[in-house]
């Protein structure tokens, strides 16, 4: 089989943009809806799980996949095999598993298969970031313009899937997503079909990785030390340590968002088939944030931009926690999600790439993702989601609108406290040829 040639030009290779589109298209198809169909009653087409079970299904697999990623995917791509081939194999198997998951109805099978899926899929998120930055001449300014295609993909699947599969009697309207319609009678049951579509897309994405993505050989093939062990030396740098520590509470907030925003909007009165388009508003602001991120980082510095992104979590959850707001306000505040994710996480991806030696850049990204998609979802899924729901008065273990108000108020406090701590203790340690932004 013939491999694609490496990138030769100094512009952004369109293959990297397509890769990012497919990566987040797979995730965007099913993740926003999972929080709904996992806890909806069986009589209404859902799976009837509790908040604690939902948390474990989403959180524990991510934790296990992220824990194993540095040892498996990091070692393979930094020391042994080309990144694009590793991506292809993992995505092919992950796509098959996602299809199989759509037929499962028991908690044990959902949890078990989801663990194997996460082991294969979670590393691909970090690897696509590091592969893209490996082929960019100016990652700080160019990577956001590649990553923005992930936001575009999330919008596309969030609009197209509901319009094609969850709605009927479509008619045109002036505002996004430009078409509206009635829910099909079995709308919650049909939400589960998003897993099948995600599986098919992942399999197609795997072939794209193998045959079309630029060749990306391991950077540290002749290194004898394990990539994971070498990457641990990054903790000697204060900025990396602070980033990883603060990433934990921020990622817990992000996990709460992914687990609970969809059912929260439903409790607020939003029509079920509009949940995906409503949540996709965050990707519109993410596009805006990513397009300007390079300039923001140059002008204001990593510390200020990432601290601002963390503070946006507090702002969003603070508004969620105001009693009596109409559902329109809850939908509108989705626009701040792009500032949360774009400013903190995209900024962190770039910072980790800049501070890590070339021989371990894949593994360094995976360590950050271990906290983001591993430790945080594990704590949130196995303990915090159910515990906080009970603490906030969720009836029968499932959050309703009054308990959600208290739930989001706690999250807002965590967001503001994390932003302050990050701003106080983080100091940029990367070496730049360009002048550094003045730190306040």
N, C-alpha and C positions, 0 to 999 in steps of 0.2 A: 504494500500500500504506500502511496506517495503522500508525504507530509507537506503541509503548507510551508512556504518559505518564511523566514523571519522578516519582520518589518524593516524596510530600508529607508523610508522617508521619515522626515522629522515631524510630520503632521500626525494627527490622531488616526490610527488605522480603524476603519469602520467595523472590522471584525470584533474589535474590543467593545464597541457600542452594542453590537448584536448580542455578544456574549452576555453583557450586563442586562440587556432586555430579557433574554431567555431566563437568566438566573432568577430574576425577581418576578417574572411572569409565573414561574412554577410555584413560588411561595405565595404570591398574591392571589392565586386562584382559590386556595382553600383556607389559608390562615385566618382571614377576617371572619369567615363564616363558621369556623370551628367552635367558637365561643357560644354560638347560637344552637347548632344542632346537637352538640354534645350534652347540653343540659335541658333541652326541650323535652317535654313528656313524650313517651312512646306513642301515646294515642294521637299526638299531634304531628307525628312523623320524625321526632327526634330520637335520641338514644337513651334519654332518661337518666343520665349520670348526675352526680352531685357536683357542687363547686369544688370540693376536695378532689374528687375523681377527675374532673376537668383539669384542675391544676396539675395533677400527677401525669395525665396523658400528654399535656403540652410541656410541662417542666422537666420531668425526669428523663425522657428521651433526649432532650436538648442537652441536659447535663452530662449524660453518659457519652453522647456523641462528641461533645466539646472536650470532655476529659481525655478521650482516646485520640482525638485529632492530632495533638502535637506529636504523639508517639507513632501514629500510623501515617497520616497524610503529610505531616511536617517532615518526618524522616524520609518518606518516599520521594517527595518533590524536591527537597533540599539536597538529598544525597544520592538518590538512585535512579529515578525515572523522570521523563518529561512531564511537566505539569499538565499539559493539554491531554495527555493519554490517561493520567490518573483521574482527571475530571471526567473523561468519557466513560471509564469503567464504573466509577462511583455513581454517576447520573443514570446510566443504563439500569443498574441494579435498583437504585432508589425509585426510578419510575415504575418498575415492575411491582415493588412493594407498595407504592402509593395506590396503584390500581387494586391490589389485593385487599388493602385496608378498607376500601369502599364497601366491601361485602361483609365486614365484621360488625357484630351487634353486641358483643360482650366486652366488659371493661378489661378483662385479662388479655383478650386477643388484641384489642386496640393498643393497650400499653406495650405488649410484647413486640408487635410488628412495628409500632412507632419507634421503639428503641433501635431496632435494626435499620429503619429508615434514617433516623437521625445520625447514626454512626457513619452512614454513607453520604448524607446530604449536607450536614452541618459544615464539614471541612470545605465544601465547594464555595461557600460564601467568602471565606477568608482567602482561598486560593484564587478566586476570580479577581479580588482586589489586588493581590500581590502580582498576579500575572499581568494585569493591566498596567500597573505602575512600573513593572520590569520593562515594558515596551514603550514607555513614555519618556521623553527628554526632560520634561518639566512637570513632574507629578503634582506639585502643589497647585499649579494653575490648570493642568490638563486633566488630572484625575476627576475633579468634580464634573467636568464636561462629559466624561465617560460614564461616571456613576449616575448622572442624571437620567440616563436611559433606563435604569432600574425603576425610577419613579414613573417614567412614561409607561413602562410595562405594567406597573401596578394599576395605573389609571385605566389602561386599555382593557385588562382582564376584569377590572372591577365594574366597568360599564358593559362590556360585550356579554359576559357570561349571564348576568341577570336579565338583560334584554332578550337574549336568545332562549334562556332555559327557565327563568323564574317568573317571567311576566307574560301577560297576554293583553290583547286589545291596545297595542302600542299606539301612541299619538305623539306628534311633534310638540316640543315646548321650547321656549327661548333660552332657558337656563340649562346648565349642565345637569344631567348627562344628555340633554336635548330630546330625549324620548321618555315618556312615562306610560305606565300601564298598570293593570290590576295584577295582584299576585295570582299565580296559578293555584288551584285548590290544594295541591300537595306540595306547597312551596318549601317547607322545611325538609321534607323527604328528598326533594330534588336538589337541595343544597349539598347533600352528601355526594352527588354526582360530580361536584367540583374536584373531588379526589381523583376520579377517573381522567378528567381532562388534564389535571396537573401531571398525572402519570404519563399520559401520552406525550405531553409537551416535554417532560424530562427525558424521555427516550429519544425524541427528535433532537433535543439539545445535546445529548450524548454523541450522536453522529456528527453534529456540527463541531463539537470539540475535537473529535478524533481526526476529521478530514480537513477542517477549514481553519481552526485557530492557529495562530503563529506558533512555530516551534519554540518551546521554552525548556531547555535542558536544565538539569540540576546545577545550581551555582556552586555547591560545595561538594562535588562528587569525590574529590581526592581528600576530603577532610575525614579524619578517623574518629574524632569526638562526635558523640551523638548530637544531632542538631538541637534537640530539646535541652540537653545539658548546657550546651553553649549559649542557648537563648536565655537561660536563667541568669547569666551574667549581666543582662540588661537591668536587673533589679538593683545593681550597684549605682545606677543613675537615679537620682532623686525624682526627676520628672516622670520617668517610666513607672516608678513605684507609686507615686501619688496618683498617676493616671489610672493604674490598675485598681488601686484601693477605692477611688471615687467612682470608677466604672461599675463597681458592684451595686451600690444603692441606685445609681442611675439606671442600670440594666434591670433592677427589680421594678422600678417605675415603668420602664418600657415593657416588661413582661406583663405587668398589671394592665397596661393599655391594650396589648394584643389579646389578653384573655377576657377582658371585661367590657371593652368599648362597644362591641357589637350587641351583646345582651342589654347593656345600659341604654343604648339608643332605642332598642326595641321596647324596653320598659318605659322610656320617655314618650313612646307613642309613634315611633317611626315605622312605616310600612316595611315588612321584612325584606322585600326585594330591593329596597332602596339603601340597605345598610352598606353594601359594598360601594356603590357610587358616593354615598355620604362620606365614608371613611377615606375615599380616594381624594377628597379635597386636600388632605394633608400632603399628598404627593404633588399637587399643584404648587403649594408653597415650598415644597422640597426642591422642585425644579428651579424656582426663583433663588432659593438659598444656595444651591449647588452652582448655579451659573455665576454667582457673585462671590462664592466662597474663597477662591484664590485671591481676589482683590481684598476681601475682608481680612484674610489671614496676613497678607502683606501690610495692610494699613494698621490693623489693631493687634495682631499677634495671636498666637495659639491660645494663650491663657485667657484673654478677654473673650474671644469668640467661643471657646468651649464652655467657659463659665456662663456666658449668655445662653447657650443652648440648654444647659442644665436648668437655669432659672426659668426657661420657657416651660419646662415640665411643671414647675410649681404654679405658673400662671394658668396653664391649661386645667390642671386638676383643681385649682382654686375656683375657677369659673364653673367647672363640673359640680363643685360642692356647694354652689349657691342654691338654696331651696327655691322651688317654684319657677325656675327658668323654663321657658317653652322649649320644645324639641328643636325649633329652628336655631336657637342659641347654641345648643349642644352640637348641632351639625356645623354651624359657622365656625366654632372654635376648633374644629378639625384642622383649619388652615394653619394653626400654630404648630402642628406636628412636624411640618417641614423644617421649621426653625429648630425644634428639639433635635430631630435626627440629623439634619444636615449640618448644623453648627457643631454639635458635640461629636457624633459618631464619625461623620466623614472627616472632620478635623482630626479626630484621633487616629483614623486609618492612615492618614497622610503623615501624622507625627510619628507613628510607630515605624512606618517605612523609612523615614528620614533618619531615625535614631538607631535603627538596627543595621548591623553589618550585612553586606550583600549575601554572604554565604548562609544566612539564617533568616532572610527576610520573610519567607513563607511561614516558618515556625514562629517568628515573632508576632506576625499577624494572628496566627492561630491561638497563641497564648492570650492575646487580647480577646479573641472570640470565645475562648474558654470561660472567661469571666462573663462576657456579654450573653452568650448562649448556653453556658454550662452551669456555673455556680449560681448565677442569679435565677434562672428558671428552676433549678433544683430546689433552692430555698423557697422560692415563691410557690412553685407547684406542689411540693411535698408538704409545706407547712403554712407559709404566710397567707396564701389566698384563702384557704378554708378558715384559718384562725382569725384573720382580719374580718372575713365575712361574718363569722359568728360574733366577734367582738362588736361589730356594727349593727347587730340585730337582724341578720338575714333569716327570714322565716324558713324552716325546714331545710336549712343548709344552702338555699339559693337566694342570692341578692335580689331585693326588690328596689323600687325607686327611693323610698325613705332611707333604707340602709345604704344604698349607693351614695347618697349625699354625704353621710359620715365617712364612708369608705374613701371617697375622693378627697375629703378634707385632710385626712391623715397623709395621703399621698402628696398633697400640696406642701405640707410642712417638711416632708422628707426632701422634696425637690429644692426648696429654697435653702435649706440647711446644707445640702450637698453642693450647691452652687457657691455658697459663701466659703465653705471649706476648700473647694478646689481653687478658687481665686486666691485664697490666702497662702496656700502651700505649694502650688505648681509654679515651676520656673522653667522656661524654655532652655533646653541644653543642646539644641541642634546648632551646628555651625553653618552659617549662610554666607555666601558671597555678597548677598544684598544686605542693605541696612536692616537691622531688626526694628520691629515696631516698638515704640516706647511703651514700657510697662508702667501702668499707673500705680 
